[in-house]
């Protein structure tokens, strides 16, 4: 049967990629050397037909270059730009890549162009975080070593433009599926917070009661979990591994499946949380002890989330 790497290469080298087989194989993780090829296919950014892929990629990169020129060749939306330049330096503060000036300038352009093209939502805090896994994965295709600590300014202008364009289009594809998280009143996030509360009440009633008794409102911790897809609670390497599975789950995974990941994440700390009072619960959930997590920890979380989803998804009759 060959190794997992062989299986990926067989699928990727087919004249037309079998997307269902690629999704099934990617669910358990994508080899780091192949993410740059796999993620755009799972997102639908690039076509499954290999004969069209290079042309589509060139076209999309050129389209982004034109959009960038048009956006910055006129007076900026000062309020929008001000918010972006405030937020970008705060993005992934523990990750050396995102303290790099070149990476920050790229992120500013990506966020600004996306926002002016999507006036219904515009820029909302949290979108800055969602661009970073794509940038880091695509950057890794151009360097030797770890993208986490590299200096992208050493790359050519052409390569930087390609990374930026691919990140922009990938972010756009992701946000297309969860845009109601970022329109006025953020109804998508509020639905997921409510759903997480309801599920916890059924799956772990003792924890639900303890949180209620301590005056903990789910929105106080889970809003950020959902808005930033747990990116501030786990390490970037964990996030990238999680996204292999999310992208394999389909277009609604960053809302529906993510809710079950949050449920599994909350349940993981149930014993500790039941011993804490309000202040300590909030502090714990804002900075859970995940610093030493490996891929195995993430995969266990994803497996538990999948089991929960299998039982509870579309089972509204189970929830009072």
Protein Blocks (a to p, Z undefined) as FASTA:
>chain_A
ZZfklmmmmmmmpmbacfklmmmmmmnopafklmmmmmmmmnomacfblklmmmmmmmmm
mmmmmmmmmmmmcccdfklmmmmmmmmmmgoklbmklmpfklmmmmmmmmmmmmmmmmmn
opaehjlmmmmmmmmmmmmmmcgcjfklmcfklpcfklmmmmmmmmmmmmmmmmmmmmmm
mmghilmlmmmmmmmmmmmmmmmmmlmmmmmmnopafklmmmmmmmnoomlmpcfklmmm
mmmmmmmnojklmmmmmmmmmmmmmmmmmmmmmmpcfklmmmmmmmccfklpcfklmmmm
mmmmmmmmmmmgoplmlpZZ
